[in-house]
Amino acid sequence: MFGLGLPELLVILFIILIIFGAGKLPQIGEGLGKGISNFKRSLKQDDEDSPNQEKDNTQKDES
């Protein structure tokens, strides 16, 4: 995972805790989770749309 070990991740978490405070961490985590799920959903939709677009392009070329 990008060469980050447990000590590095703990330092990053500690710095985030100092900057944002304990009260904001749940909100930050929720926003990050929603962003990741939206990104995955858009990738899945893009994969589903791609075969349809290729079929449409081949049908247009044959006409």
PDB file as gemmi writes it, atoms N, CA and C in Angstrom:
CRYST1    1.000    1.000    1.000  90.00  90.00  90.00 P 1                      
ATOM      1  N   MET A   1       0.841  -1.178   0.000  1.00  0.00           N  
ATOM      2  CA  MET A   1       0.000   0.000   0.000  1.00  0.00           C  
ATOM      3  C   MET A   1       0.883   1.238   0.000  1.00  0.00           C  
ATOM      4  N   PHE A   2       1.486   1.555  -1.089  1.00  0.00           N  
ATOM      5  CA  PHE A   2       2.299   2.748  -1.281  1.00  0.00           C  
ATOM      6  C   PHE A   2       3.498   2.794  -0.349  1.00  0.00           C  
ATOM      7  N   GLY A   3       3.921   1.649   0.192  1.00  0.00           N  
ATOM      8  CA  GLY A   3       5.077   1.627   1.067  1.00  0.00           C  
ATOM      9  C   GLY A   3       4.838   2.234   2.434  1.00  0.00           C  
ATOM     10  N   LEU A   4       3.574   2.393   2.829  1.00  0.00           N  
ATOM     11  CA  LEU A   4       3.261   2.947   4.142  1.00  0.00           C  
ATOM     12  C   LEU A   4       3.058   1.811   5.126  1.00  0.00           C  
ATOM     13  N   GLY A   5       3.778   1.866   6.221  1.00  0.00           N  
ATOM     14  CA  GLY A   5       3.622   0.875   7.263  1.00  0.00           C  
ATOM     15  C   GLY A   5       2.747   1.395   8.374  1.00  0.00           C  
ATOM     16  N   LEU A   6       2.618   0.613   9.419  1.00  0.00           N  
ATOM     17  CA  LEU A   6       1.784   0.990  10.549  1.00  0.00           C  
ATOM     18  C   LEU A   6       2.272   2.262  11.237  1.00  0.00           C  
ATOM     19  N   PRO A   7       3.580   2.437  11.462  1.00  0.00           N  
ATOM     20  CA  PRO A   7       4.015   3.682  12.117  1.00  0.00           C  
ATOM     21  C   PRO A   7       3.684   4.937  11.313  1.00  0.00           C  
ATOM     22  N   GLU A   8       3.844   4.863  10.000  1.00  0.00           N  
ATOM     23  CA  GLU A   8       3.541   6.025   9.163  1.00  0.00           C  
ATOM     24  C   GLU A   8       2.050   6.352   9.194  1.00  0.00           C  
ATOM     25  N   LEU A   9       1.206   5.307   9.144  1.00  0.00           N  
ATOM     26  CA  LEU A   9      -0.237   5.540   9.191  1.00  0.00           C  
ATOM     27  C   LEU A   9      -0.663   6.124  10.526  1.00  0.00           C  
ATOM     28  N   LEU A  10      -0.044   5.683  11.619  1.00  0.00           N  
ATOM     29  CA  LEU A  10      -0.369   6.246  12.930  1.00  0.00           C  
ATOM     30  C   LEU A  10       0.032   7.709  13.030  1.00  0.00           C  
ATOM     31  N   VAL A  11       1.171   8.070  12.451  1.00  0.00           N  
ATOM     32  CA  VAL A  11       1.599   9.476  12.458  1.00  0.00           C  
ATOM     33  C   VAL A  11       0.615  10.325  11.656  1.00  0.00           C  
ATOM     34  N   ILE A  12       0.194   9.834  10.498  1.00  0.00           N  
ATOM     35  CA  ILE A  12      -0.768  10.565   9.666  1.00  0.00           C  
ATOM     36  C   ILE A  12      -2.087  10.729  10.406  1.00  0.00           C  
ATOM     37  N   LEU A  13      -2.567   9.663  11.048  1.00  0.00           N  
ATOM     38  CA  LEU A  13      -3.814   9.740  11.814  1.00  0.00           C  
ATOM     39  C   LEU A  13      -3.689  10.728  12.965  1.00  0.00           C  
ATOM     40  N   PHE A  14      -2.553  10.740  13.640  1.00  0.00           N  
ATOM     41  CA  PHE A  14      -2.329  11.668  14.742  1.00  0.00           C  
ATOM     42  C   PHE A  14      -2.341  13.121  14.254  1.00  0.00           C  
ATOM     43  N   ILE A  15      -1.715  13.378  13.127  1.00  0.00           N  
ATOM     44  CA  ILE A  15      -1.693  14.736  12.567  1.00  0.00           C  
ATOM     45  C   ILE A  15      -3.107  15.171  12.178  1.00  0.00           C  
ATOM     46  N   ILE A  16      -3.875  14.266  11.576  1.00  0.00           N  
ATOM     47  CA  ILE A  16      -5.256  14.581  11.204  1.00  0.00           C  
ATOM     48  C   ILE A  16      -6.080  14.866  12.446  1.00  0.00           C  
ATOM     49  N   LEU A  17      -5.856  14.090  13.508  1.00  0.00           N  
ATOM     50  CA  LEU A  17      -6.577  14.294  14.758  1.00  0.00           C  
ATOM     51  C   LEU A  17      -6.269  15.663  15.349  1.00  0.00           C  
ATOM     52  N   ILE A  18      -5.001  16.080  15.273  1.00  0.00           N  
ATOM     53  CA  ILE A  18      -4.619  17.397  15.793  1.00  0.00           C  
ATOM     54  C   ILE A  18      -5.244  18.516  14.959  1.00  0.00           C  
ATOM     55  N   ILE A  19      -5.225  18.372  13.639  1.00  0.00           N  
ATOM     56  CA  ILE A  19      -5.711  19.435  12.754  1.00  0.00           C  
ATOM     57  C   ILE A  19      -7.231  19.594  12.864  1.00  0.00           C  
ATOM     58  N   PHE A  20      -7.966  18.496  12.764  1.00  0.00           N  
ATOM     59  CA  PHE A  20      -9.420  18.585  12.686  1.00  0.00           C  
ATOM     60  C   PHE A  20     -10.117  18.395  14.029  1.00  0.00           C  
ATOM     61  N   GLY A  21      -9.499  17.742  14.958  1.00  0.00           N  
ATOM     62  CA  GLY A  21     -10.133  17.486  16.249  1.00  0.00           C  
ATOM     63  C   GLY A  21     -10.975  16.226  16.206  1.00  0.00           C  
ATOM     64  N   ALA A  22     -11.258  15.705  17.390  1.00  0.00           N  
ATOM     65  CA  ALA A  22     -11.986  14.435  17.487  1.00  0.00           C  
ATOM     66  C   ALA A  22     -13.439  14.568  17.039  1.00  0.00           C  
ATOM     67  N   GLY A  23     -14.030  15.730  17.167  1.00  0.00           N  
ATOM     68  CA  GLY A  23     -15.432  15.916  16.804  1.00  0.00           C  
ATOM     69  C   GLY A  23     -15.686  15.849  15.311  1.00  0.00           C  
ATOM     70  N   LYS A  24     -14.723  16.240  14.520  1.00  0.00           N  
ATOM     71  CA  LYS A  24     -14.901  16.274  13.065  1.00  0.00           C  
ATOM     72  C   LYS A  24     -14.547  14.955  12.383  1.00  0.00           C  
ATOM     73  N   LEU A  25     -13.836  14.064  13.055  1.00  0.00           N  
ATOM     74  CA  LEU A  25     -13.391  12.827  12.411  1.00  0.00           C  
ATOM     75  C   LEU A  25     -14.543  11.982  11.871  1.00  0.00           C  
ATOM     76  N   PRO A  26     -15.663  11.806  12.591  1.00  0.00           N  
ATOM     77  CA  PRO A  26     -16.769  11.029  12.001  1.00  0.00           C  
ATOM     78  C   PRO A  26     -17.330  11.666  10.729  1.00  0.00           C  
ATOM     79  N   GLN A  27     -17.414  12.986  10.705  1.00  0.00           N  
ATOM     80  CA  GLN A  27     -17.919  13.674   9.513  1.00  0.00           C  
ATOM     81  C   GLN A  27     -16.951  13.510   8.343  1.00  0.00           C  
ATOM     82  N   ILE A  28     -15.664  13.588   8.622  1.00  0.00           N  
ATOM     83  CA  ILE A  28     -14.660  13.417   7.575  1.00  0.00           C  
ATOM     84  C   ILE A  28     -14.710  11.994   7.033  1.00  0.00           C  
ATOM     85  N   GLY A  29     -14.818  11.018   7.939  1.00  0.00           N  
ATOM     86  CA  GLY A  29     -14.909   9.624   7.510  1.00  0.00           C  
ATOM     87  C   GLY A  29     -16.141   9.344   6.686  1.00  0.00           C  
ATOM     88  N   GLU A  30     -17.260   9.928   7.089  1.00  0.00           N  
ATOM     89  CA  GLU A  30     -18.504   9.743   6.341  1.00  0.00           C  
ATOM     90  C   GLU A  30     -18.388  10.347   4.940  1.00  0.00           C  
ATOM     91  N   GLY A  31     -17.839  11.533   4.860  1.00  0.00           N  
ATOM     92  CA  GLY A  31     -17.672  12.176   3.555  1.00  0.00           C  
ATOM     93  C   GLY A  31     -16.718  11.405   2.661  1.00  0.00           C  
ATOM     94  N   LEU A  32     -15.656  10.894   3.248  1.00  0.00           N  
ATOM     95  CA  LEU A  32     -14.691  10.107   2.484  1.00  0.00           C  
ATOM     96  C   LEU A  32     -15.330   8.819   1.986  1.00  0.00           C  
ATOM     97  N   GLY A  33     -16.118   8.166   2.845  1.00  0.00           N  
ATOM     98  CA  GLY A  33     -16.803   6.936   2.448  1.00  0.00           C  
ATOM     99  C   GLY A  33     -17.800   7.165   1.327  1.00  0.00           C  
ATOM    100  N   LYS A  34     -18.557   8.256   1.413  1.00  0.00           N  
ATOM    101  CA  LYS A  34     -19.512   8.580   0.351  1.00  0.00           C  
ATOM    102  C   LYS A  34     -18.794   8.874  -0.964  1.00  0.00           C  
ATOM    103  N   GLY A  35     -17.680   9.574  -0.869  1.00  0.00           N  
ATOM    104  CA  GLY A  35     -16.916   9.884  -2.077  1.00  0.00           C  
ATOM    105  C   GLY A  35     -16.377   8.634  -2.746  1.00  0.00           C  
ATOM    106  N   ILE A  36     -15.872   7.709  -1.954  1.00  0.00           N  
ATOM    107  CA  ILE A  36     -15.343   6.460  -2.507  1.00  0.00           C  
ATOM    108  C   ILE A  36     -16.461   5.637  -3.128  1.00  0.00           C  
ATOM    109  N   SER A  37     -17.619   5.555  -2.447  1.00  0.00           N  
ATOM    110  CA  SER A  37     -18.731   4.774  -3.003  1.00  0.00           C  
ATOM    111  C   SER A  37     -19.254   5.402  -4.291  1.00  0.00           C  
ATOM    112  N   ASN A  38     -19.323   6.725  -4.363  1.00  0.00           N  
ATOM    113  CA  ASN A  38     -19.745   7.380  -5.604  1.00  0.00           C  
ATOM    114  C   ASN A  38     -18.754   7.131  -6.724  1.00  0.00           C  
ATOM    115  N   PHE A  39     -17.475   7.132  -6.392  1.00  0.00           N  
ATOM    116  CA  PHE A  39     -16.445   6.869  -7.397  1.00  0.00           C  
ATOM    117  C   PHE A  39     -16.579   5.449  -7.931  1.00  0.00           C  
ATOM    118  N   LYS A  40     -16.774   4.470  -7.036  1.00  0.00           N  
ATOM    119  CA  LYS A  40     -16.938   3.082  -7.465  1.00  0.00           C  
ATOM    120  C   LYS A  40     -18.191   2.926  -8.314  1.00  0.00           C  
ATOM    121  N   ARG A  41     -19.271   3.594  -7.911  1.00  0.00           N  
ATOM    122  CA  ARG A  41     -20.528   3.512  -8.655  1.00  0.00           C  
ATOM    123  C   ARG A  41     -20.360   4.088 -10.057  1.00  0.00           C  
ATOM    124  N   SER A  42     -19.638   5.191 -10.169  1.00  0.00           N  
ATOM    125  CA  SER A  42     -19.452   5.798 -11.491  1.00  0.00           C  
ATOM    126  C   SER A  42     -18.567   4.916 -12.367  1.00  0.00           C  
ATOM    127  N   LEU A  43     -17.578   4.247 -11.778  1.00  0.00           N  
ATOM    128  CA  LEU A  43     -16.756   3.326 -12.561  1.00  0.00           C  
ATOM    129  C   LEU A  43     -17.588   2.153 -13.053  1.00  0.00           C  
ATOM    130  N   LYS A  44     -18.479   1.649 -12.204  1.00  0.00           N  
ATOM    131  CA  LYS A  44     -19.321   0.523 -12.587  1.00  0.00           C  
ATOM    132  C   LYS A  44     -20.266   0.939 -13.709  1.00  0.00           C  
ATOM    133  N   GLN A  45     -20.841   2.130 -13.619  1.00  0.00           N  
ATOM    134  CA  GLN A  45     -21.738   2.616 -14.661  1.00  0.00           C  
ATOM    135  C   GLN A  45     -20.978   2.819 -15.965  1.00  0.00           C  
ATOM    136  N   ASP A  46     -19.754   3.296 -15.870  1.00  0.00           N  
ATOM    137  CA  ASP A  46     -18.944   3.512 -17.058  1.00  0.00           C  
ATOM    138  C   ASP A  46     -18.624   2.187 -17.736  1.00  0.00           C  
ATOM    139  N   ASP A  47     -18.343   1.150 -16.937  1.00  0.00           N  
ATOM    140  CA  ASP A  47     -18.073  -0.167 -17.504  1.00  0.00           C  
ATOM    141  C   ASP A  47     -19.314  -0.750 -18.164  1.00  0.00           C  
ATOM    142  N   GLU A  48     -20.487  -0.510 -17.570  1.00  0.00           N  
ATOM    143  CA  GLU A  48     -21.722  -1.015 -18.148  1.00  0.00           C  
ATOM    144  C   GLU A  48     -22.069  -0.282 -19.437  1.00  0.00           C  
ATOM    145  N   ASP A  49     -21.737   0.998 -19.522  1.00  0.00           N  
ATOM    146  CA  ASP A  49     -22.056   1.787 -20.708  1.00  0.00           C  
ATOM    147  C   ASP A  49     -21.101   1.499 -21.861  1.00  0.00           C  
ATOM    148  N   SER A  50     -19.889   1.114 -21.582  1.00  0.00           N  
ATOM    149  CA  SER A  50     -18.886   0.928 -22.625  1.00  0.00           C  
ATOM    150  C   SER A  50     -19.270  -0.113 -23.664  1.00  0.00           C  
ATOM    151  N   PRO A  51     -19.733  -1.312 -23.304  1.00  0.00           N  
ATOM    152  CA  PRO A  51     -20.107  -2.281 -24.346  1.00  0.00           C  
ATOM    153  C   PRO A  51     -21.244  -1.782 -25.215  1.00  0.00           C  
ATOM    154  N   ASN A  52     -22.187  -1.051 -24.636  1.00  0.00           N  
ATOM    155  CA  ASN A  52     -23.296  -0.521 -25.427  1.00  0.00           C  
ATOM    156  C   ASN A  52     -22.797   0.505 -26.433  1.00  0.00           C  
ATOM    157  N   GLN A  53     -21.853   1.327 -26.044  1.00  0.00           N  
ATOM    158  CA  GLN A  53     -21.315   2.335 -26.943  1.00  0.00           C  
ATOM    159  C   GLN A  53     -20.545   1.674 -28.076  1.00  0.00           C  
ATOM    160  N   GLU A  54     -19.818   0.597 -27.787  1.00  0.00           N  
ATOM    161  CA  GLU A  54     -19.074  -0.098 -28.833  1.00  0.00           C  
ATOM    162  C   GLU A  54     -20.028  -0.726 -29.839  1.00  0.00           C  
ATOM    163  N   LYS A  55     -21.146  -1.297 -29.360  1.00  0.00           N  
ATOM    164  CA  LYS A  55     -22.135  -1.879 -30.264  1.00  0.00           C  
ATOM    165  C   LYS A  55     -22.740  -0.803 -31.139  1.00  0.00           C  
ATOM    166  N   ASP A  56     -23.045   0.346 -30.565  1.00  0.00           N  
ATOM    167  CA  ASP A  56     -23.621   1.444 -31.334  1.00  0.00           C  
ATOM    168  C   ASP A  56     -22.638   1.910 -32.404  1.00  0.00           C  
ATOM    169  N   ASN A  57     -21.358   1.987 -32.083  1.00  0.00           N  
ATOM    170  CA  ASN A  57     -20.360   2.438 -33.035  1.00  0.00           C  
ATOM    171  C   ASN A  57     -20.223   1.450 -34.182  1.00  0.00           C  
ATOM    172  N   THR A  58     -20.265   0.147 -33.910  1.00  0.00           N  
ATOM    173  CA  THR A  58     -20.132  -0.837 -34.976  1.00  0.00           C  
ATOM    174  C   THR A  58     -21.369  -0.835 -35.868  1.00  0.00           C  
ATOM    175  N   GLN A  59     -22.548  -0.594 -35.292  1.00  0.00           N  
ATOM    176  CA  GLN A  59     -23.747  -0.548 -36.100  1.00  0.00           C  
ATOM    177  C   GLN A  59     -23.740   0.671 -37.013  1.00  0.00           C  
ATOM    178  N   LYS A  60     -23.207   1.782 -36.561  1.00  0.00           N  
ATOM    179  CA  LYS A  60     -23.128   2.990 -37.371  1.00  0.00           C  
ATOM    180  C   LYS A  60     -22.131   2.797 -38.507  1.00  0.00           C  
ATOM    181  N   ASP A  61     -21.027   2.088 -38.253  1.00  0.00           N  
ATOM    182  CA  ASP A  61     -20.019   1.861 -39.277  1.00  0.00           C  
ATOM    183  C   ASP A  61     -20.545   0.954 -40.382  1.00  0.00           C  
ATOM    184  N   GLU A  62     -21.387  -0.002 -40.019  1.00  0.00           N  
ATOM    185  CA  GLU A  62     -21.906  -0.945 -41.005  1.00  0.00           C  
ATOM    186  C   GLU A  62     -22.947  -0.292 -41.910  1.00  0.00           C  
ATOM    187  N   SER A  63     -23.601   0.741 -41.467  1.00  0.00           N  
ATOM    188  CA  SER A  63     -24.677   1.379 -42.232  1.00  0.00           C  
ATOM    189  C   SER A  63     -24.166   2.110 -43.428  1.00  0.00           C  
TER     190      SER A  63                                                      
END                                                                             
